[in-house]
Amino acid sequence: MAKSKKKRARTSKRQSTIDWGGPAAPGTRYVNFVLGALALAVLLGGGAYWWMGRAAQGDFDALVVAGLAALERVESFPNDGRTHLNPGEHHSYATSFPTSGPHDPFPTATGVYDSPQRPTKLVHALEHGSIVFYYDKPATEVMAQLEDWARLYTGTWDGVVVTPLPGLGGGIVATAWQKKLSLTPFDPAAAAAFVDAYRGRGPENPVR
């Protein structure tokens, strides 16, 4: 019995010498502090981005309600086809604001552009379900509004494209697949109602 107690005592002594790491080295503490600060910044930034998106969506929804009556002014056009052109092939549309017809195999990506985009690519963006806004010399607040919507709606099948077209002056033209709304002067409520009515409803892959 005494031998057994002695063995347990030796075992206990070995366990008491286990090194559990001790205090962190100064360099390790600094790295941990930096990583923690970065994680906090990411968390706060993500929360702010989410909150701003919610606020922008709320503002947009309020404009939609105010602009529903303007949808009576939307022009509708016949479907001129959905065939894809060969790479590099050109096509002449009967209007400066085509809303259907043969088009480039690759659509214009959503976003804001400072140079005119090829009509054949824009038509494919419409087929995807995007809304295309044309501008020339808009007021600062008008351009800011369009940029906000382009940031808010970036989906492949339900986005917003903003592209210049010389000759419009201060006016804006909005197009969707087989739809067009002229906005001279610009009416943000009417424009928002147009976006809400037709965004995401292109014939290639309707998502709304």
N, C-alpha and C positions, 0 to 999 in steps of 0.2 A: 504493500500500500504506500509506503514511504517513497519507493522508487517511482511510482506513478505520479505522485505529487511533484517530485523533482523534475520529471519530464515535462509536465504541464507548465512548470515555472520557466523552463528553458524556452518553450514554445512562445509563452507570453512575452518573454524578453525580446525574441526575434521580431514579433509583430510590432512591438513598440518602437522599433527602429525604422519602420517603413517611412519613406520620404514621400509626403503628399504634395510636393511641389513648392511649398513655402511661398513667400511673397513674390509677386511678379517683378521681373527686372524692369528698371526705368524705361527702357526702350519698348518693352512689351506693353506697359501701361499706356505709353503714348500712342502706339499703334491701335490699341483697343479704343482709346478715346476718339481717335480720328475716325475709325470705322463706325463707332456709335454715332458720331456727329453726322457722318455721311448718311447713315441709315435714317436718322431723324429728318434730315433735309429731304431725302427722297420721299419719306412718308408725308411730310408737310406739303411738299410740292405736288405730289399726287392728289392729296386732298384738295388743294387749291385749284388744281386743274379740273377735278371732278366738279367742284362747286361752281367754277366759272362756266363749265359746260352746261350744268343744270340751269344756271341763270340765263345763259344765251338761249337755251331751248325754251325757257319760259317766256322770254321776250318775243321769240319767234312765234310761239303759239298764240300769244295775245294779238300779234299783227295779223295772223291768219284769220282769226275771228272778225277782225275789223275790215278785212279785205275781201270777204267772200263774195260780195256783190259784184266785184270787179271781174269775176270769172265769166260773167255774161259777155265781156268784151273779148274773150279768147277766140282767136281764129282757128278753125279746124281745116285740115288739108287732106286730100286723098293720099293713100299709101302708094308711093312711087317705086316700091320694091325694097328688098333687103339683100340683094346679091352682093357678094364680095368682089371687089376689083382685084386684078392681079397686082403683085407688088410693083410699085412704081407707076401703075396705070393712073391716068387722070380722068376726071369726069366733070362736066360742066352742068351745074344746076340752073334751073330757070329763075332762081331767086338768090339774093345775098344771104338769106336765112333759111337754108334747106332744113326740112324736118323729116325727110325720109329719102329713099332712093339708094342706088348703088353706092358703096362706100369702101373705104380702106379696111383691110383685114385687122388693123390695129387701131383702137380708139384713142382719142385724146384722154390723157389721165386727168383726174379731178385736180382742181387747184386754180390759182390765179396766174395769168400769163401777161407779159408786157409786150408781146409781139403777136400778130395775127396767126391763128392756127389753121391748118389745112381743113377746108370744109369737109372733105371726104372722111377725115378722122373725127371731126365733130359730129357728123351724122351717125357714125358708129357709136359714139358716146351717148347719143340720144337713144339709139337702139338698146343700149345697155340699161337705160333708165335714168341717165343723168339729165340735169337741167343745164342748158348753156345760156349764159348771159353775155351779150355783146355790148361793148362800151367804146367810147371815143374820148370825150373830154368831160367826164362826169365831175360834179362837185365833190369836194373832199369827203364830205359825210356820206355821199352816195357810194363812193368807192370803198369806204370803210365798212359800210353795210354789206356790200357784196363779198368783201374779203372775209367778214365774220361768217357768212353762210358757207363759203368755200372751206373754211376751217371746221365748221360744225358738221358738214356733210361730205365725207371723204370716201364713202363706199364705192366699190367697183360697179355696183348695180343700182346705186341710189345717191350719187354724189352731185356736186355742183362744179361746173367749169365756168370760169370768167375769162373772156378773151377780147382783145381790142378789135375793132373794125372801123377804119377811117370813114368819116362822112356822117357819123351819127350825131356829132356835136355833143350836147349835154344829155341827149336821150339814151335810153337803155332798151334793148330788145331781149325778151326772154323766150327761149324755145324749148320744147319737149318733143317727143316723137309725135308728129302730125299736129303739133299745137304751136301757136305763137301769140305773144302778148307784147304790144308796143307800149312803152312806158315813157311818154314825153308829155309833161314832166314826170320824173321818177316818183312813183308812189310805193313806199316800202310795204304798206299793207297789201296792196294789189300784187306786188311781186312775191310776198311771202305766201299768199293764198295760191298763186300759180305753182310755186315750188311744192307746197304741201299737196296740191291736187294731182300732180303728175310725176313727182320724183319717185323713182323706184318702180315705175309701171311701164317700163320699156318692154317691147315684145320679145326680146331675146331671153330675158330671165326675170319676170316680174317678182318683186320681193315685198310689195306692199299692196 
